Amino acid sequence: MIRQIAQYYGVVAIPSIRKSHANNVPVMGGVAISLVLFFSFLLVFKLLYLSLGSFTLLTIGLVDDLKGLKPMIKLFFQILVAFFVVCESSSLLITSMDGLFGKNNCPPSG
């Protein structure tokens, strides 16, 4: 259904040097998946901050698809959302970084 809506309104990726497709492709395919995840996080798992963060990233992605955003702006919002989710969510606890930045185990905060 979302694919038909995207085609009807012309929300498509037009082939260019940066794209790997040869024809116009609807760019709203992730919207249905994102909405399902958003409501699952919110209603089933009761993860409010993760739900808000995923919805914010969906919105940024849609704006990027429709208007085009600079990569640094998208990166800024991704970092901002990640920071918000980690800092505000009491149900989220990071215990290991798996070697990222040379950090393996994270001491408990308190």
Summary of the structure (lengths in Angstrom):
residues: 110
radius of gyration: 17.5
end to end distance: 47.5
largest distance: 54.0
contacts: 242
relative contact order: 0.10
helix: 59%
strand: 5%
